[in-house]
Amino acid sequence: MKLKPLLACFTALVLAFMYAPLAVLIAQSFNTSKYIGVWKGFTLEWYFRLTGDYEVLEATFNGLAVATLSALISTLLGGIAGYYFSRYSRSGVADSLLYVPIVIPEIVEAVSLLMLYVALNVELGFWTVLIGHIAYNISYSYLAIKPQFEMTPHSLEEAAINLGATPIEAFLKVLLPLATPGIISSVLITFSMSFDDFVKTLFTTGPGFKTLPLVIWIRAARARATPELNALASIMVAISLLSSYIYTRYLLEAKKEK
Amino acid sequence: MSQKAFKILAYTPLIYTLIAFYTPLLLMLVESVSGKRGAAVYTDVLTNINYLKVVSYSGYIALLTTFITFLIALPIAYYLAFIASERLKLNLLIAFNVPLLVNLLLRTYALLNILMMLNIAGTFQGLMIGMIYQYFPLMLLPIYSSFERINHALIEAAETLGARPKEQFLKVILPLGLPGIVSGATLVSLTAFTDFVTPAMLGGIHGYTLGYLIWDLFLKYRNWETGSALAFIITLVAVAVSTIYTKWGVKIEA
């Protein structure tokens, strides 16, 4: 028995298993037939129908708004905290406080947040969803950015200041560029977690505010043959595949350079 | 920016987390014991046979998922770390990473299509295929990264000293890869235990797990007292398990 080809085959097989559902989904979105596995012919009809689907368009816009805001706010606040606690203060307490949100099951976070909103009697919708997303994302930003500042030796800032830079210039021109990989990771991770979030959004939203995962859930849970959903899903899969390909490529290449 | 304003800004995330994360948890704890039963709600939850059934069923699914994903991930991690060329390794890593970043609901929906094609949607078998699909990458990456760190000289030394390939694997590689295995197993079992989307969408009548129960207690039965108690118990379990994880496991780099 030869081990190498066997392992190579197994790896290829598992990889095929990972991609098969996505491939079928995309093929199905161009299928004239509504039934999966029955190929009747090529059509773009489902994509055209999608462009007139007001619910989907609105949900996309809602999701983009929440994800953009929560990514920027979390990265800014988490980044400042990461800088402060890596330089000026002991970070034990901050580290533990911000670590717990990451390990708690999302459903627990979702129901407890709902209870807070109900206790305060606030109207559920855009703001309650955004506040919930930030609560979780800040921790990720902090954890992504702080190590970058920690890795930069103090001597670099001191050198800049000795050469005549003000502390703010030293920060903007020396520290910040060196922390860029962490900041980019933070923005991308928090944006995609926010845009893809389902459980917390579901529990903290009101009747008038839906994001795409909620629309997918509502339609798929009815278990009807919904070809428009295939088209929508294919577009989202294509975007995710492309952007995550670029992102992982960037990460791995960056790692290689070290 | 003055030093003081900077300090206030730096503490904002902590205050924010205290308000939007810790206060709700505290509120949940208070809610759970504020009913007529008081703290007895915890003994009620822990002795309720129906809840115990759901909890142990979720545990069973989580452990089964962990075990099977481990069996699948181990040879692939080995292949990636010790056999594949640098270039192939890079491409395979990207290929295994990418589906993980496709939205969870979309992945599940895509799987549902396939399971319907195979006529096993809504069966236990279909559910398990779904769970393996979702959680396999979470198992692979930590194991791979701890294999990757193993110094190849150690393996060569074992070989020189007469260890057969099987012994090299069992006595050198596996023990040194243990932190990654522990991380992967913790990560998978914990998230699979409280998963809601995969069982609910793919499992049919077999999909009534812990996540579903909490969902029902809150949104359907409006029994917040019991729901809170159950959620709080899970929180304690999660924190305990992840403490073990940080103590024994390796941290995966982003």
Interface residues (C-beta under 8 A of the other chain):
Chain A: L3 K4 L7 A8 F10 T11 V14 L15 F17 M18 Y19 A20 P21 L22 V24 L25 Q28 I36 G37 L77 G78 I80 A81 Y83 Y84 F85 Y88 S89 V93 A94 L97 L98 V100 P101 V103 I104 P105 E106 I107 V108 E109 V111 S112 L113 L114 M115 L116 A119 I131 G132 I134 A135 Y136 I138 S139 Y142 A144 I168 S185 I189 S192 F195 D196 F198 V199 F203 L212 P213 I216 W217 A220 A221 L229 N230 A233 M236 V237 S240 L241 S243 S244 Y245 Y247 T248 R249 L251 L252 K255 K256
Chain B: M1 F6 K7 L9 A10 Y11 T12 P13 L14 Y16 T17 L18 A20 F21 Y22 T23 P24 L25 L27 M28 E31 I72 P75 I76 Y78 Y79 L80 I83 L90 L92 L93 I94 A95 F96 N97 V98 P99 L100 L101 V102 N103 L104 L105 L106 R107 T108 Y109 A110 L111 L112 N113 I114 M116 M117 Y133 F136 P137 P165 L190 T191 F193 T194 F196 V197 A200 M201 G211 I214 W215 F218 L219 W224 G227 S228 A231 F232 I234 T235 A238 V239 S242 E253 A254
